[in-house]
Amino acid sequence: MKIDILLGLQWGDEGKGKIVDALSPDYDVIARFQGGPNAGHSLEFNNVKHILHLIPSGIFREGKTNIIGNGVVLDPAVFRKEIDELGIPLNELTGRLVISSKANLILPTHRILDAAYEQKKGNLKIGSTLKGIGPAYTDKASRNGLRAGDIMLEGFGTMYKELSSVHNELLKFLRYDSDISANEIDWFRGIELLKKFRIENTEYLINNLLSAGKRVLAEGAQGTMLDLDFGSYPYVTSSNTISAGACTGLGVSPGRIAEVFGIFKAYCTRVGSGPFPTELNDETGEFLRKKGVEFGATTGRPRRCGWLDLPALRYAIMINGTTRLFMMKADILSGFSSVKVCTSYRINGRATDQVPFDNNSVIEPVYTELPGWNEDITGIRKYDNLPRNLRSYIEFIEKNTGIPVTIVSVGPDRNSTIFR
């Protein structure tokens, strides 16, 4: 048996949580492979909305194994709060959730450092979520980090104090003062809760499950255009959000990968700074924001909105080896007399379909305008019942990407999903 990967093809917030939840009945294992509490995966069922930051989106399905992989950075305080809000008995959760011993921990001082670094950037802020993600990955890369498996060691308290001391020296150098005593209390409460879960070398677990014929779905966070290497650097996250990140973030070989499911919105959104060629700073952009409730699930910040960007989408498909496309929020485009799609760019007077290296390039999007649709599609469950113009929009995307759109989401609920 091989592993399927589900990830975002834009700048995050594509709706991965809903689709993982919808697909999870077909899988035995759901595994997060990167990111941390900067993720905000929203699920809605029985008229209740749930937002997950660290825990895989298959957690609400009984009988499923959920894994927090080694590529994730884990904040014990956030973990504890999230566990409390799930509404699932702890004895059930400890049977459903396994944590990699190699997952690095986010310390309270990581969050303070995040804020200090962002403040230091002045007008060049990247739009950090201030969750300590970057500093935690920095410690991981510099081989100073603490990992989940360390909490079971006798000398963990000393290890924590030593790393915190290093961080405090950095904060003094940055002239950034903050009291972390209250945060430390929550953090150590989270540590005690973590000890009640299985913490093990999950690379063995996941490969053994695959060898036993179990189906595994790898769940990514953020989006391809925020990838540390291939995103709009430096306006990116601190991990590899692409399909290759599933191999390093879970401990599986490339030969174990089967399909790569790429999720994208019917339009584009972005939180924070960085290039956004199709951004709409007008009434249309504001309409998309309000109708689509485009506010960050983690930060609450308003998202920047714009038309669909096919050059960026094709780039993401190429980098990930995407085999199927899942289109989200098609219902938000209902009501437009026409919709636009960016099919290429014009940079310094030259036409191109490549995403440029230079983030300071003045990119002029070249649009194709397609007829819109007015029908309310939220109650539709069969593809052939969708408005003709919406189906034409989807077929236009398929023709220009070469990849089939096999899921269309027409609302936030797990049942508001059309499978083709």
C-alpha positions as CSV (number, residue, x, y, z in Angstrom):
1,M,0.0,0.0,0.0
2,K,1.2,3.5,-0.7
3,I,0.6,6.9,0.8
4,D,-1.6,9.7,-0.7
5,I,-0.7,13.4,0.0
6,L,-3.2,16.2,0.3
7,L,-1.8,19.8,0.3
8,G,-2.6,23.3,-0.7
9,L,-1.6,24.8,-4.1
10,Q,-2.0,28.5,-3.2
11,W,-1.0,30.6,-0.2
12,G,-2.7,28.5,2.4
13,D,-6.3,28.6,3.7
14,E,-7.6,26.5,0.7
15,G,-9.8,24.3,2.8
16,K,-7.6,21.3,3.5
17,G,-9.3,20.5,6.9
18,K,-12.7,20.0,5.4
19,I,-11.4,17.7,2.6
20,V,-9.3,15.6,4.9
21,D,-12.3,15.1,7.1
22,A,-14.4,14.2,4.0
23,L,-11.8,11.8,2.7
24,S,-10.8,10.2,6.0
25,P,-13.5,7.4,5.9
26,D,-11.5,5.9,3.1
27,Y,-8.2,5.9,5.0
28,D,-6.9,4.1,8.1
29,V,-4.3,6.8,9.0
30,I,-4.2,10.6,8.7
31,A,-0.8,12.2,9.3
32,R,0.3,15.8,9.6
33,F,3.8,16.2,8.1
34,Q,4.8,19.9,8.6
35,G,3.9,23.2,10.1
36,G,2.6,23.9,13.5
37,P,0.0,26.0,15.3
38,N,0.3,28.6,12.5
39,A,-2.1,26.2,10.6
40,G,-5.8,26.6,11.0
41,H,-7.8,23.8,9.4
42,S,-11.5,24.4,9.6
43,L,-14.1,21.6,9.7
44,E,-17.8,22.0,9.9
45,F,-20.4,19.3,10.6
46,N,-23.7,19.1,12.5
47,N,-23.8,22.9,12.4
48,V,-20.6,23.1,14.5
49,K,-17.3,24.6,13.3
50,H,-14.0,23.2,14.5
51,I,-10.6,24.7,14.0
52,L,-7.6,22.4,14.3
53,H,-4.0,23.8,14.5
54,L,-1.8,20.8,15.4
55,I,-4.1,17.8,15.4
56,P,-4.7,16.0,12.1
57,S,-8.2,16.6,10.6
58,G,-9.2,12.9,10.8
59,I,-9.4,13.1,14.6
60,F,-13.3,13.2,14.6
61,R,-13.5,9.9,12.8
62,E,-13.7,6.8,15.1
63,G,-11.3,4.0,14.4
64,K,-8.7,6.2,12.6
65,T,-5.1,6.6,13.6
66,N,-3.9,10.2,13.6
67,I,-0.2,11.0,13.6
68,I,1.6,14.2,14.3
69,G,4.8,13.6,12.3
70,N,8.4,14.6,12.9
71,G,8.2,17.5,10.5
72,V,5.7,19.3,12.7
73,V,6.7,21.8,15.4
74,L,4.5,21.3,18.4
75,D,3.5,23.9,21.1
76,P,2.4,21.9,24.2
77,A,0.2,24.9,25.4
78,V,-1.7,25.0,22.1
79,F,-1.9,21.3,22.0
80,R,-3.6,21.2,25.5
81,K,-6.1,23.9,24.6
82,E,-6.9,22.1,21.3
83,I,-7.5,18.8,23.1
84,D,-9.8,20.5,25.6
85,E,-11.9,22.0,22.8
86,L,-12.4,18.9,20.8
87,G,-15.2,17.6,22.9
88,I,-13.8,14.0,22.7
89,P,-13.1,12.0,25.9
90,L,-9.4,11.9,26.6
91,N,-9.3,8.1,26.8
92,E,-10.6,8.0,23.2
93,L,-8.1,10.6,22.0
94,T,-5.1,8.7,23.5
95,G,-6.2,5.8,21.4
96,R,-6.5,7.8,18.2
97,L,-3.5,10.1,18.3
98,V,0.2,9.3,18.1
99,I,3.0,11.9,18.3
100,S,6.4,11.6,16.7
101,S,9.2,11.5,19.3
102,K,11.2,13.6,16.7
103,A,8.7,16.5,16.5
104,N,10.4,19.6,17.7
105,L,8.8,21.6,20.6
106,I,7.9,25.3,20.5
107,L,9.0,26.9,23.7
108,P,7.3,30.1,25.2
109,T,10.5,31.9,24.4
110,H,10.2,30.9,20.7
111,R,7.0,32.9,20.6
112,I,8.6,35.9,22.2
113,L,11.6,35.7,19.7
114,D,9.1,35.5,16.9
115,A,7.6,38.8,17.9
116,A,11.0,40.4,18.5
117,Y,12.3,39.4,15.1
118,E,9.1,40.7,13.4
119,Q,9.4,44.0,15.2
120,K,13.0,44.3,14.1
121,K,12.1,44.0,10.5
122,G,10.1,47.3,10.6
123,N,8.5,47.9,7.2
124,L,9.8,44.6,5.9
125,K,7.5,42.5,8.1
126,I,6.7,39.1,6.5
127,G,3.4,38.8,8.3
128,S,4.4,36.1,10.8
129,T,1.6,34.5,12.8
130,L,3.8,35.1,15.9
131,K,3.3,31.4,17.0
132,G,7.0,30.8,17.4
133,I,7.2,28.7,14.2
134,G,10.3,30.3,12.6
135,P,12.4,30.3,15.8
136,A,11.5,26.7,16.5
137,Y,12.6,25.6,13.0
138,T,15.7,27.7,13.4
139,D,16.6,25.8,16.6
140,K,15.9,22.5,14.8
141,A,18.2,23.4,11.9
142,S,20.9,24.6,14.2
143,R,20.6,21.4,16.3
144,N,19.6,23.1,19.5
145,G,15.9,22.2,19.6
146,L,14.0,20.1,22.1
147,R,11.9,17.2,20.8
148,A,8.8,15.5,22.0
149,G,10.8,12.4,23.0
150,D,12.9,14.5,25.3
151,I,10.0,15.1,27.7
152,M,10.4,11.6,28.9
153,L,14.1,12.0,29.8
154,E,15.2,12.6,33.3
155,G,17.2,15.7,32.4
156,F,14.4,17.4,30.4
157,G,14.0,20.2,32.9
158,T,17.6,21.2,32.7
159,M,17.5,21.0,28.9
160,Y,14.5,23.4,28.9
161,K,16.3,25.9,31.2
162,E,19.4,25.9,29.1
163,L,17.6,26.5,25.8
164,S,15.4,29.2,27.4
165,S,18.5,30.9,28.8
166,V,20.0,31.1,25.3
167,H,16.7,32.6,24.0
168,N,16.7,35.2,26.9
169,E,20.2,36.3,26.0
170,L,19.0,36.8,22.4
171,L,16.0,38.8,23.6
172,K,18.3,41.1,25.7
173,F,20.5,41.7,22.6
174,L,17.3,42.5,20.6
175,R,16.2,44.8,23.5
176,Y,12.8,43.1,23.7
177,D,11.3,42.6,27.1
178,S,8.5,40.1,27.9
179,D,7.4,38.1,30.9
180,I,6.8,34.5,30.1
181,S,6.0,33.2,33.5
182,A,2.3,32.8,32.8
183,N,3.0,31.2,29.5
184,E,5.4,28.7,31.1
185,I,2.7,27.5,33.5
186,D,0.4,26.7,30.5
187,W,3.3,25.2,28.6
188,F,4.3,22.7,31.4
189,R,0.6,21.8,31.8
190,G,0.7,20.9,28.1
191,I,3.8,18.8,28.7
192,E,2.0,16.8,31.3
193,L,-0.8,16.2,28.9
194,L,1.5,15.1,26.2
195,K,2.9,12.4,28.4
196,K,-0.5,10.7,28.4
197,F,-0.3,10.1,24.6
198,R,1.8,7.7,22.7
199,I,5.1,9.3,21.8
200,E,7.2,7.1,19.6
201,N,9.3,6.8,16.5
202,T,6.4,7.2,14.1
203,E,8.5,6.6,11.0
204,Y,8.5,2.9,12.0
205,L,4.8,3.0,12.8
206,I,3.7,4.5,9.5
207,N,5.9,2.3,7.4
208,N,4.7,-0.8,9.2
209,L,1.1,0.3,8.7
210,L,1.7,0.7,5.0
211,S,3.4,-2.7,4.8
212,A,0.3,-4.1,6.6
213,G,-1.9,-2.8,3.8
214,K,-3.3,0.3,5.7
215,R,-4.2,3.4,3.7
216,V,-2.5,6.6,4.7
217,L,-3.4,10.2,3.9
218,A,-0.6,12.8,4.6
219,E,-2.1,16.2,5.5
220,G,-0.1,19.3,4.6
221,A,-0.4,22.8,6.2
222,Q,-0.1,26.2,4.6
223,G,0.3,26.2,0.8
224,T,2.8,25.6,-1.9
225,M,3.4,29.3,-2.6
226,L,4.5,29.6,1.1
227,D,7.1,26.8,0.7
228,L,10.5,27.7,2.2
229,D,12.3,26.9,-1.0
230,F,9.8,27.4,-3.8
231,G,7.4,30.0,-2.4
232,S,7.6,33.8,-2.6
233,Y,10.7,34.0,-0.4
234,P,11.2,35.6,2.1
235,Y,7.4,35.9,2.5
236,V,7.1,32.3,3.2
237,T,6.7,29.8,6.1
238,S,9.6,28.0,7.7
239,S,8.9,24.5,6.4
240,N,8.5,22.6,3.1
241,T,4.9,22.6,2.3
242,I,5.2,20.7,-0.9
243,S,4.8,17.0,-1.5
244,A,8.5,16.3,-0.9
245,G,7.9,17.6,2.6
246,A,5.7,14.6,3.3
247,C,8.7,12.2,2.8
248,T,11.0,14.1,5.2
249,G,8.1,15.1,7.6
250,L,6.9,11.5,8.1
251,G,9.9,9.3,7.3
252,V,8.6,7.7,4.1
253,S,10.5,7.1,0.9
254,P,9.4,8.8,-2.4
255,G,8.6,5.3,-3.7
256,R,5.8,5.1,-1.1
257,I,3.9,8.0,-2.7
258,A,0.9,7.2,-4.8
259,E,-1.4,10.2,-5.5
260,V,-1.0,13.9,-4.7
261,F,-4.2,15.8,-4.2
262,G,-3.9,19.5,-4.7
263,I,-6.5,21.8,-3.2
264,F,-7.2,25.3,-4.5
265,K,-9.9,27.9,-4.1
266,A,-12.0,29.0,-7.1
267,Y,-10.3,32.4,-6.5
268,C,-7.1,33.3,-4.6
269,T,-6.4,34.6,-1.1
270,R,-3.3,35.5,0.9
271,V,-2.6,36.5,4.5
272,G,0.3,38.7,5.2
273,S,2.9,40.4,3.0
274,G,4.3,39.2,-0.3
275,P,3.5,39.3,-4.0
276,F,-0.1,38.7,-5.1
277,P,-0.5,39.4,-8.8
278,T,-4.3,39.1,-9.1
279,E,-5.1,40.9,-5.8
280,L,-8.3,43.0,-6.0
281,N,-8.1,46.2,-4.0
282,D,-11.6,47.2,-4.9
283,E,-15.3,46.4,-4.3
284,T,-14.9,43.0,-5.9
285,G,-12.1,42.1,-3.6
286,E,-14.1,43.3,-0.6
287,F,-17.2,41.3,-1.8
288,L,-15.1,38.1,-2.0
289,R,-13.7,38.7,1.5
290,K,-17.1,39.2,3.1
291,K,-19.0,36.5,1.2
292,G,-16.2,34.0,1.6
293,V,-15.6,35.0,5.3
294,E,-12.0,35.4,4.4
295,F,-10.4,35.9,7.8
296,G,-7.5,33.8,9.1
297,A,-8.6,30.8,11.1
298,T,-5.5,31.2,13.3
299,T,-4.9,35.0,13.4
300,G,-8.3,36.4,12.5
301,R,-6.5,38.7,10.0
302,P,-8.5,39.7,6.9
303,R,-7.2,37.9,3.8
304,R,-6.3,39.6,0.6
305,C,-8.5,38.4,-2.2
306,G,-8.2,38.2,-6.0
307,W,-9.0,36.2,-9.1
308,L,-7.7,32.7,-9.8
309,D,-4.0,32.7,-10.9
310,L,-3.3,29.9,-13.3
311,P,0.5,30.5,-13.8
312,A,0.9,30.1,-10.0
313,L,-1.4,27.1,-10.0
314,R,0.5,25.4,-12.8
315,Y,3.7,26.1,-11.0
316,A,2.4,24.4,-7.8
317,I,1.1,21.4,-9.8
318,M,4.5,21.0,-11.4
319,I,6.4,21.2,-8.1
320,N,4.1,18.8,-6.4
321,G,3.4,16.3,-9.1
322,T,-0.3,16.8,-8.5
323,T,-2.5,14.1,-9.9
324,R,-5.9,15.4,-8.9
325,L,-7.4,18.9,-8.3
326,F,-10.0,19.7,-5.6
327,M,-11.7,23.1,-6.1
328,M,-13.0,24.8,-3.0
329,K,-15.5,27.7,-2.4
330,A,-17.1,27.5,-5.9
331,D,-20.3,28.8,-4.2
332,I,-18.6,32.1,-3.4
333,L,-18.3,33.0,-7.1
334,S,-22.1,32.7,-7.6
335,G,-23.6,36.0,-8.4
336,F,-20.9,37.4,-10.7
337,S,-22.0,38.3,-14.2
338,S,-18.5,37.3,-15.3
339,V,-15.4,35.9,-13.7
340,K,-11.8,36.5,-14.6
341,V,-8.9,34.0,-14.7
342,C,-5.2,35.1,-15.0
343,T,-3.7,32.9,-17.7
344,S,-0.3,34.6,-18.0
345,Y,1.8,37.5,-16.7
346,R,3.4,40.5,-18.4
347,I,6.6,41.6,-16.7
348,N,8.5,44.7,-18.0
349,G,6.5,44.4,-21.2
350,R,7.3,40.8,-21.8
351,A,4.8,38.0,-21.7
352,T,5.5,35.0,-19.5
353,D,3.7,32.1,-17.8
354,Q,6.5,31.5,-15.2
355,V,6.5,32.7,-11.6
356,P,9.3,35.2,-11.4
357,F,12.3,34.9,-9.0
358,D,12.2,38.6,-8.1
359,N,9.4,39.4,-5.7
360,N,9.8,43.1,-6.5
361,S,8.9,42.5,-10.1
362,V,5.9,44.5,-11.3
363,I,3.6,41.8,-12.5
364,E,0.7,42.6,-14.8
365,P,-1.8,39.7,-14.9
366,V,-3.3,38.9,-18.3
367,Y,-6.9,37.8,-17.9
368,T,-9.4,35.7,-19.7
369,E,-13.0,36.7,-18.9
370,L,-15.6,33.9,-18.6
371,P,-19.4,34.1,-18.1
372,G,-20.5,33.9,-14.5
373,W,-23.5,32.2,-12.9
374,N,-26.2,33.4,-10.5
375,E,-27.6,30.1,-9.2
376,D,-27.4,29.1,-5.5
377,I,-25.3,25.9,-5.7
378,T,-25.0,25.1,-2.0
379,G,-27.6,22.3,-2.2
380,I,-26.3,20.6,-5.3
381,R,-24.6,17.2,-4.9
382,K,-24.1,16.1,-8.5
383,Y,-21.7,17.6,-10.9
384,D,-24.1,17.5,-13.9
385,N,-26.5,19.6,-11.9
386,L,-24.1,22.5,-11.5
387,P,-24.7,25.6,-13.7
388,R,-23.4,25.2,-17.2
389,N,-21.2,28.3,-16.8
390,L,-19.6,26.9,-13.6
391,R,-18.9,23.6,-15.4
392,S,-17.3,25.6,-18.2
393,Y,-15.1,27.4,-15.6
394,I,-14.0,24.1,-14.2
395,E,-13.3,22.7,-17.7
396,F,-11.3,25.8,-18.6
397,I,-9.1,25.1,-15.5
398,E,-8.7,21.5,-16.4
399,K,-7.7,22.4,-20.0
400,N,-5.2,24.9,-18.8
401,T,-3.6,22.7,-16.2
402,G,-3.9,19.2,-17.7
403,I,-5.2,17.9,-14.4
404,P,-8.8,16.7,-13.6
405,V,-10.9,18.5,-11.0
406,T,-12.4,15.6,-9.1
407,I,-13.9,17.4,-6.1
408,V,-15.9,20.6,-6.1
409,S,-16.9,22.1,-2.7
410,V,-20.1,24.1,-2.7
411,G,-20.3,25.0,1.0
412,P,-18.4,24.7,4.4
413,D,-20.2,21.6,5.7
414,R,-18.5,18.2,5.2
415,N,-21.6,17.1,3.1
416,S,-21.4,20.1,0.8
417,T,-19.0,18.3,-1.4
418,I,-19.4,17.0,-5.0
419,F,-17.2,14.0,-6.0
420,R,-16.7,13.4,-9.7
